[in-house]
Amino acid sequence: DPVPSPVSGKVLFVGKNGGFGKQVKVKTAQGNEVWFSHLDSFNVKKGDTVLKNQIVGKGGKSGKVIPLGGGDGSHLDLTVKMANGKFMNPKTIASKLA
């Protein structure tokens, strides 16, 4: 499935990142970083400007994944590292996306 960015910003990283698999990191104007992990492919490159809802890649199962419930392990990890260096709580991320 295509993975749209919920934010606008600049692409800091595109590549493999250990257990995160294929990953894209986007930095917002506020200094937060949004990480998209376990992708199958990329639609952006480092240095690109991304607009909100722009497709950054395709969902997948790269990196360390554990297939459960008969699935193949495909999923997306969406992580937000705030400008202060702390990570946003998943429930807070979900409420901002709703």
C-alpha positions in Angstrom: 0.0 0.0 0.0 1.2 3.6 -0.6 2.4 5.4 2.5 1.4 9.1 2.6 3.2 11.5 4.9 1.0 13.1 7.6 3.3 16.1 7.7 5.3 18.4 5.4 9.0 18.6 5.8 12.5 17.8 4.5 13.7 14.2 3.9 16.7 13.6 6.3 17.2 9.9 5.6 16.2 7.2 3.1 17.7 3.7 3.3 18.1 0.6 5.4 18.3 1.1 9.2 18.9 -2.2 11.0 15.7 -3.8 12.5 13.7 -0.8 11.2 14.3 -2.1 7.7 13.8 0.3 4.8 13.1 3.7 6.4 12.3 7.3 5.5 12.8 10.1 8.1 11.1 13.5 7.5 11.9 16.6 9.6 9.2 19.2 10.1 9.6 22.9 10.3 9.0 22.5 14.1 12.0 20.2 14.3 10.1 17.0 14.9 11.2 13.9 13.0 8.6 11.5 11.5 10.0 8.0 10.8 8.3 5.5 8.4 9.8 2.0 8.9 9.5 -1.5 7.4 8.9 -0.1 3.9 9.1 -2.1 0.7 10.2 0.8 -1.5 10.9 4.5 -1.5 9.3 7.4 -3.5 11.6 10.1 -2.1 15.3 10.7 -1.7 17.4 12.5 0.9 17.0 16.3 0.6 13.6 16.2 -1.0 10.8 18.4 0.3 7.7 16.4 1.2 4.2 17.9 1.3 1.5 16.6 3.6 -0.2 13.5 2.0 2.7 13.0 -0.5 3.5 9.3 -0.9 6.9 8.6 0.7 7.1 4.9 -0.1 5.2 1.6 -0.2 4.4 -0.4 2.9 6.2 -3.7 3.4 7.9 -6.1 5.8 11.6 -5.1 5.6 13.8 -5.3 8.7 12.9 -7.2 11.8 9.2 -8.3 11.6 7.2 -11.0 13.2 4.3 -12.4 11.1 1.3 -13.0 13.3 -2.3 -14.2 12.8 -1.6 -15.8 9.4 -0.2 -12.5 7.9 3.2 -12.1 6.3 4.4 -9.4 8.7 3.7 -6.4 6.5 3.1 -3.3 8.5 4.2 0.3 9.0 5.9 1.7 12.1 5.2 5.4 12.4 7.5 7.0 15.0 7.7 10.7 16.0 10.9 12.0 17.6 10.1 15.4 18.9 12.5 18.4 18.7 13.4 18.0 22.4 14.7 14.4 21.6 11.8 12.6 23.3 9.6 10.2 21.4 5.9 10.9 21.1 3.5 8.4 22.8 1.7 6.2 20.2 -1.7 7.2 21.5 -0.8 10.8 21.0 0.3 10.1 17.4 -3.0 8.2 16.8 -5.1 11.1 18.1 -3.3 13.6 15.8 -3.9 11.4 12.8 -7.6 10.9 13.6 
